[in-house]
Amino acid sequence: MVSKRKPIHPTHPVNTSQQNMNFRGAAASDVRGETKGTRPTATPTSIREVLTMMILFVCKKIIFFDINLKVALYLGSLFLVSLIGDFMPYPRTYFARSDNLFNVYFVKIGWFWTLLLTLPYTFITSWIICCGDSKRMLKHHIVRIAIATAFWWIWTKFFNVIETTYGRCTDKRFDTKSSCLKAGFLWNGFDISGHAFILIYSSLVLIEEARPIVSWEAIKEHLRNEEHNRSTQDTGAARNPLSNLKDEEIRRLSYLYTRYTPLIRILFIAMTVLQLLWDVMLVGTMLYFHKMIEKVISGIIAILTWFFTYRFWYASPAILPDPVGRGLFNYQKEKSRPDPIPLRRNPSVVINPSTGKAIPKFMGMPLYTGQRQQGGETPVGNGLHPEPGPSRY
């Protein structure tokens, strides 16, 4: 009869304290988890939220195309495309008709559509970043829309004055534009393109006023961290953009942000679609309407007006109104400029400061990190061909 085999390892009890001497106990972990500084986790993201963020991402890529390059494209296209059209007329399409749907119901009242989206968007975003301070919102942000409207009105009236003053009727019996047109004749004047002006200026205003959406989702994270810091009274936590706000301002910000963010997203998507429509209609204006010089002058005026207001006036800290996105806190991080690309390739060797001799590099790191043999010629312990260790046999 076969006897029961004895286990190789003894079955006597093992000292639990010695076995777990390299691990933290459960109590220590609990105490560590209750210490201050632990950040709250974000709420789970739904499929609807993911799809919304994807749409917003595409819209941001469209509307926030490099504005300096866009301005250059506007001027270059106005000159080149219009110049070609003056000598070689383009094939007629639906957009060549002045009574096309988009021209009648959108371009002719283009500033109305721009205000219809820009005004509520600027109102809501400014109200939120001002933490519900209506006076600050009106004084520092809504004024920008009023200034843009004033410039639009002044320039369009100026264009009409130029045309009526320096033009003439095809029938010399009529001296005014209104009487000439009523009689069925044509009025020939220097007609600076109001369409080109309104399309370019509206596009630039839409792009500038839409910028609060950049890093808008970061406000939610800042609110969650700041509310946690204040509830736990964690004074050692990292600084938060909302740290300087009062408790009442935090409560108003949290309420307004949660309630109006869906509306802000809808308005932003609509602004992107409208800006795309303005670019399409601008191409139609380049192809079929006005002379080249009339379109180029109107485009230059639109760009100079945008540059004066958004790049010079609003950027001056001592002059109101504030630039877009400035409120009681700063949630948009300024992107640091990337390092310039070297014109020459980095050398594949580095000079050892102690010996003055060259050390080969691989992927920017010294290839030989060990000590050298006597004479300093043959590397040893370089990581690629390690020294043979003692024999195992």
C-alpha positions as CSV (number, residue, x, y, z in Angstrom):
1,M,0.0,0.0,0.0
2,V,1.4,3.3,-1.1
3,S,1.9,5.8,1.6
4,K,0.8,9.4,1.4
5,R,3.5,11.7,0.0
6,K,4.9,14.4,2.1
7,P,4.7,17.9,0.8
8,I,8.0,19.5,-0.3
9,H,7.3,22.7,1.6
10,P,6.3,22.6,5.3
11,T,2.7,23.5,6.1
12,H,3.5,25.2,9.4
13,P,1.9,28.6,9.8
14,V,3.7,31.5,8.3
15,N,4.2,34.8,10.2
16,T,1.7,37.1,8.5
17,S,3.6,40.2,9.6
18,Q,6.8,39.0,7.9
19,Q,4.9,37.9,4.8
20,N,3.3,41.3,4.2
21,M,6.3,43.3,5.5
22,N,6.8,44.9,2.0
23,F,3.1,45.9,1.5
24,R,0.9,48.5,3.0
25,G,-1.9,47.4,5.2
26,A,-5.5,48.1,4.4
27,A,-5.8,50.6,7.2
28,A,-2.8,52.6,5.8
29,S,-4.5,52.7,2.4
30,D,-7.7,53.9,3.9
31,V,-6.0,56.6,5.8
32,R,-4.1,57.6,2.7
33,G,-7.3,57.8,0.7
34,E,-8.9,60.1,3.2
35,T,-6.1,62.6,3.1
36,K,-6.6,66.0,1.4
37,G,-5.6,66.6,-2.2
38,T,-7.6,63.7,-3.7
39,R,-9.2,65.0,-6.9
40,P,-12.8,64.1,-7.7
41,T,-13.3,62.0,-10.8
42,A,-15.3,63.2,-13.8
43,T,-18.8,61.9,-14.5
44,P,-19.1,59.2,-17.1
45,T,-19.5,60.5,-20.7
46,S,-22.6,59.5,-22.7
47,I,-22.7,58.6,-26.3
48,R,-24.6,61.7,-27.0
49,E,-21.9,63.8,-25.3
50,V,-19.2,62.1,-27.4
51,L,-21.1,62.8,-30.7
52,T,-21.6,66.4,-29.6
53,M,-17.9,66.9,-28.9
54,M,-17.0,65.4,-32.3
55,I,-19.3,67.9,-34.0
56,L,-17.8,70.8,-32.0
57,F,-14.3,69.6,-32.9
58,V,-15.1,69.7,-36.6
59,C,-16.7,73.2,-36.2
60,K,-13.7,74.5,-34.4
61,K,-11.4,73.2,-37.1
62,I,-13.5,75.0,-39.7
63,I,-14.2,78.4,-38.1
64,F,-10.8,78.7,-36.3
65,F,-8.8,78.3,-39.4
66,D,-5.6,80.4,-39.2
67,I,-7.1,83.9,-39.5
68,N,-4.0,85.5,-40.8
69,L,-3.9,83.0,-43.6
70,K,-7.6,83.5,-44.2
71,V,-7.1,87.3,-44.5
72,A,-4.4,86.8,-47.0
73,L,-6.6,84.4,-49.0
74,Y,-9.4,87.0,-49.0
75,L,-7.2,89.7,-50.4
76,G,-5.4,87.4,-52.9
77,S,-8.7,85.9,-54.2
78,L,-10.4,89.3,-54.5
79,F,-7.6,90.5,-56.7
80,L,-6.8,87.4,-58.8
81,V,-10.2,85.8,-59.2
82,S,-11.9,89.2,-59.9
83,L,-9.1,90.3,-62.3
84,I,-9.6,87.1,-64.4
85,G,-13.3,87.6,-64.4
86,D,-13.0,91.1,-65.7
87,F,-11.2,89.9,-68.9
88,M,-12.6,86.3,-69.2
89,P,-16.2,86.0,-67.9
90,Y,-16.8,82.8,-65.9
91,P,-19.5,80.3,-67.0
92,R,-22.9,81.4,-65.7
93,T,-24.4,79.4,-62.8
94,Y,-27.2,79.9,-60.3
95,F,-25.1,82.1,-58.2
96,A,-24.6,84.5,-61.1
97,R,-28.3,85.6,-60.8
98,S,-28.8,88.6,-58.5
99,D,-32.1,87.2,-57.4
100,N,-30.8,83.8,-56.2
101,L,-32.2,82.5,-53.0
102,F,-29.0,83.0,-50.9
103,N,-28.4,86.5,-52.2
104,V,-31.9,87.8,-51.6
105,Y,-32.6,86.2,-48.2
106,F,-29.1,86.1,-46.7
107,V,-26.5,88.4,-48.3
108,K,-28.7,91.5,-48.7
109,I,-29.6,91.3,-45.0
110,G,-26.2,89.7,-44.0
111,W,-25.6,91.9,-41.0
112,F,-29.0,90.9,-39.6
113,W,-28.1,87.2,-39.7
114,T,-24.7,87.9,-38.2
115,L,-26.3,89.8,-35.3
116,L,-29.0,87.1,-34.9
117,L,-26.3,84.6,-33.9
118,T,-23.5,86.7,-32.6
119,L,-25.4,88.8,-30.2
120,P,-27.0,86.0,-28.1
121,Y,-23.8,84.0,-28.2
122,T,-21.7,86.9,-26.9
123,F,-24.4,87.8,-24.4
124,I,-24.5,84.3,-22.8
125,T,-20.8,83.5,-22.9
126,S,-19.9,86.9,-21.4
127,W,-22.6,86.6,-18.8
128,I,-21.1,83.3,-17.7
129,I,-17.4,84.3,-17.6
130,C,-18.5,87.4,-15.7
131,C,-20.3,85.2,-13.2
132,G,-23.6,86.8,-13.7
133,D,-22.4,90.4,-13.4
134,S,-24.7,92.1,-16.0
135,K,-23.1,95.5,-15.7
136,R,-19.7,94.2,-16.4
137,M,-21.0,92.1,-19.3
138,L,-22.7,95.0,-21.0
139,K,-19.8,97.4,-20.4
140,H,-16.9,95.1,-21.3
141,H,-18.4,92.8,-24.0
142,I,-21.7,93.7,-25.6
143,V,-20.2,97.1,-26.5
144,R,-18.1,95.2,-29.1
145,I,-21.2,94.2,-31.0
146,A,-22.4,97.8,-30.9
147,I,-19.1,99.1,-32.3
148,A,-19.1,96.5,-35.1
149,T,-22.6,97.5,-36.0
150,A,-21.6,101.2,-36.0
151,F,-18.7,100.5,-38.4
152,W,-21.0,98.5,-40.7
153,W,-23.5,101.3,-40.9
154,I,-20.8,104.0,-41.4
155,W,-19.0,102.2,-44.2
156,T,-22.2,101.1,-46.1
157,K,-23.4,104.7,-46.0
158,F,-20.1,105.9,-47.2
159,F,-20.1,103.5,-50.2
160,N,-23.6,104.8,-51.2
161,V,-22.4,108.4,-51.0
162,I,-19.4,107.7,-53.2
163,E,-21.6,106.0,-55.8
164,T,-24.3,108.7,-55.9
165,T,-21.9,111.6,-55.8
166,Y,-19.4,110.5,-58.4
167,G,-21.7,108.7,-60.8
168,R,-23.8,109.7,-63.8
169,C,-26.9,108.5,-65.5
170,T,-26.9,107.0,-69.0
171,D,-29.4,109.7,-69.9
172,K,-28.0,113.1,-69.2
173,R,-31.4,114.6,-68.3
174,F,-31.3,112.9,-64.9
175,D,-28.8,114.1,-62.3
176,T,-29.7,111.9,-59.4
177,K,-29.5,108.1,-59.0
178,S,-33.0,107.7,-57.8
179,S,-34.6,109.6,-60.7
180,C,-32.3,107.8,-63.2
181,L,-33.3,104.4,-61.9
182,K,-37.0,105.3,-61.8
183,A,-36.9,106.4,-65.4
184,G,-35.5,103.0,-66.4
185,F,-31.9,104.0,-67.1
186,L,-28.7,102.9,-65.6
187,W,-26.5,104.7,-63.1
188,N,-22.8,104.4,-63.8
189,G,-20.7,105.1,-60.7
190,F,-17.8,103.8,-58.6
191,D,-19.8,101.1,-56.8
192,I,-17.6,99.9,-53.9
193,S,-18.8,96.3,-53.3
194,G,-21.0,96.4,-50.2
195,H,-21.5,92.6,-50.6
196,A,-17.7,91.9,-50.4
197,F,-17.4,94.2,-47.4
198,I,-20.3,92.7,-45.5
199,L,-19.3,89.1,-46.2
200,I,-15.6,89.5,-45.2
201,Y,-16.4,91.7,-42.2
202,S,-19.1,89.5,-40.9
203,S,-16.9,86.4,-41.3
204,L,-14.1,88.0,-39.3
205,V,-16.5,89.2,-36.5
206,L,-18.0,85.7,-36.3
207,I,-14.6,84.2,-36.0
208,E,-13.5,86.6,-33.3
209,E,-16.7,86.5,-31.2
210,A,-16.8,82.7,-31.3
211,R,-13.5,82.3,-29.5
212,P,-15.0,81.8,-26.0
213,I,-15.8,78.2,-27.0
214,V,-12.1,77.4,-27.0
215,S,-11.3,75.5,-23.8
216,W,-15.0,76.0,-22.7
217,E,-15.1,72.4,-21.3
218,A,-12.2,73.2,-19.0
219,I,-14.6,75.4,-16.9
220,K,-16.4,72.3,-15.8
221,E,-13.3,70.7,-14.6
222,H,-12.2,73.9,-12.8
223,L,-15.6,74.1,-11.1
224,R,-15.4,70.5,-9.9
225,N,-11.9,70.9,-8.5
226,E,-12.6,74.2,-6.9
227,E,-15.8,73.1,-5.2
228,H,-13.9,70.0,-3.9
229,N,-11.1,72.2,-2.6
230,R,-13.5,74.5,-0.7
231,S,-15.5,71.7,0.7
232,T,-12.4,69.9,2.1
233,Q,-10.7,73.2,2.9
234,D,-7.6,72.0,1.1
235,T,-5.2,74.9,1.3
236,G,-2.3,73.0,-0.1
237,A,-4.0,72.2,-3.4
238,A,-2.7,73.6,-6.7
239,R,-4.0,77.0,-7.8
240,N,-7.2,77.0,-9.7
241,P,-8.3,79.7,-12.1
242,L,-11.4,80.0,-10.0
243,S,-9.6,80.4,-6.7
244,N,-10.0,84.1,-6.5
245,L,-13.8,84.0,-6.9
246,K,-16.2,84.4,-4.1
247,D,-18.5,81.6,-3.0
248,E,-21.5,83.4,-4.5
249,E,-19.7,83.9,-7.7
250,I,-18.8,80.2,-7.8
251,R,-22.5,79.3,-7.3
252,R,-23.7,81.6,-10.0
253,L,-21.0,80.4,-12.4
254,S,-21.9,76.7,-11.8
255,Y,-25.6,77.4,-12.3
256,L,-25.2,79.5,-15.5
257,Y,-22.6,77.2,-17.0
258,T,-24.7,74.0,-16.5
259,R,-27.9,75.6,-17.8
260,Y,-26.6,77.5,-20.9
261,T,-23.8,75.4,-22.2
262,P,-26.1,73.3,-24.5
263,L,-27.5,76.6,-26.0
264,I,-23.9,77.9,-26.5
265,R,-23.0,74.8,-28.4
266,I,-26.0,75.1,-30.7
267,L,-25.3,78.8,-31.4
268,F,-21.6,78.0,-32.1
269,I,-22.5,75.3,-34.6
270,A,-25.0,77.7,-36.3
271,M,-22.2,80.4,-36.4
272,T,-19.9,78.0,-38.1
273,V,-22.5,77.2,-40.8
274,L,-23.2,80.9,-41.3
275,Q,-19.5,81.6,-41.7
276,L,-19.2,78.9,-44.3
277,L,-22.1,80.3,-46.2
278,W,-20.5,83.8,-46.2
279,D,-17.3,82.3,-47.7
280,V,-19.3,80.5,-50.4
281,M,-21.3,83.7,-51.3
282,L,-18.0,85.7,-51.3
283,V,-16.8,83.3,-54.1
284,G,-19.9,84.1,-56.0
285,T,-19.4,87.8,-55.6
286,M,-15.8,87.4,-56.8
287,L,-16.9,85.5,-59.9
288,Y,-19.9,87.5,-61.1
289,F,-20.4,90.9,-59.5
290,H,-18.6,94.2,-59.4
291,K,-15.2,95.1,-60.9
292,M,-11.9,94.0,-59.4
293,I,-11.0,97.4,-57.9
294,E,-14.4,97.8,-56.3
295,K,-14.1,94.5,-54.5
296,V,-10.5,94.9,-53.5
297,I,-11.1,98.3,-51.9
298,S,-14.1,97.0,-50.0
299,G,-12.1,94.0,-48.8
300,I,-9.3,96.2,-47.6
301,I,-11.7,98.4,-45.7
302,A,-13.3,95.3,-44.0
303,I,-9.9,93.9,-43.0
304,L,-8.5,97.2,-41.8
305,T,-11.7,97.7,-39.7
306,W,-11.4,94.3,-38.2
307,F,-7.7,94.7,-37.5
308,F,-8.1,98.1,-35.9
309,T,-10.9,96.9,-33.5
310,Y,-9.9,93.4,-32.6
311,R,-6.2,93.5,-32.9
312,F,-5.4,97.1,-31.7
313,W,-8.4,98.7,-29.9
314,Y,-9.7,95.7,-27.8
315,A,-6.2,94.4,-27.2
316,S,-5.3,97.6,-25.3
317,P,-5.7,97.0,-21.6
318,A,-6.4,100.6,-20.7
319,I,-9.3,101.0,-23.2
320,L,-12.7,99.5,-23.0
321,P,-14.2,97.1,-24.1
322,D,-12.3,94.0,-23.1
323,P,-11.0,91.5,-25.6
324,V,-13.1,88.4,-26.3
325,G,-13.1,85.8,-23.5
326,R,-11.8,88.0,-20.7
327,G,-13.9,87.8,-17.5
328,L,-13.5,87.4,-13.8
329,F,-11.2,84.4,-14.4
330,N,-9.0,83.1,-17.2
331,Y,-9.9,79.6,-18.4
332,Q,-8.0,79.7,-21.7
333,K,-4.4,78.8,-21.6
334,E,-2.1,80.6,-24.0
335,K,-0.3,78.2,-26.2
336,S,3.5,78.4,-26.0
337,R,5.2,78.8,-29.3
338,P,7.0,75.6,-30.4
339,D,10.7,75.6,-30.6
340,P,12.0,76.6,-34.1
341,I,13.0,73.8,-36.4
342,P,16.8,73.7,-36.7
343,L,18.0,74.5,-40.2
344,R,20.9,72.1,-39.8
345,R,20.9,68.6,-38.6
346,N,22.1,68.0,-35.0
347,P,25.6,66.4,-35.0
348,S,25.7,62.7,-34.2
349,V,28.6,63.2,-31.7
350,V,28.9,65.1,-28.5
351,I,32.2,66.4,-27.0
352,N,33.1,65.1,-23.6
353,P,33.9,68.2,-21.5
354,S,36.4,66.2,-19.3
355,T,38.4,64.6,-22.0
356,G,37.6,66.9,-25.0
357,K,37.0,63.8,-27.1
358,A,33.9,63.1,-29.3
359,I,31.4,60.6,-28.0
360,P,28.9,59.1,-30.5
361,K,25.2,59.7,-29.9
362,F,22.2,57.6,-30.7
363,M,18.7,59.3,-30.7
364,G,20.2,62.3,-28.9
365,M,21.8,60.2,-26.1
366,P,25.5,59.4,-25.6
367,L,26.1,56.0,-26.9
368,Y,28.9,55.1,-24.5
369,T,27.9,55.6,-20.9
370,G,30.4,53.3,-19.1
371,Q,34.0,53.7,-18.3
372,R,36.7,53.5,-20.9
373,Q,39.7,51.3,-20.8
374,Q,43.1,52.7,-20.3
375,G,44.1,54.8,-23.3
376,G,40.5,55.9,-23.8
377,E,40.0,54.3,-27.2
378,T,37.9,51.2,-26.7
379,P,34.5,51.7,-25.0
380,V,33.3,49.2,-22.5
381,G,29.9,48.9,-20.9
382,N,28.2,50.8,-23.7
383,G,24.8,49.1,-23.3
384,L,24.8,47.7,-26.8
385,H,27.7,45.2,-26.1
386,P,27.8,44.8,-22.4
387,E,30.8,43.4,-20.6
388,P,30.6,39.6,-20.1
389,G,29.8,38.9,-16.5
390,P,31.1,36.0,-14.4
391,S,30.5,32.6,-15.7
392,R,27.5,30.8,-14.3
393,Y,29.3,27.4,-14.6
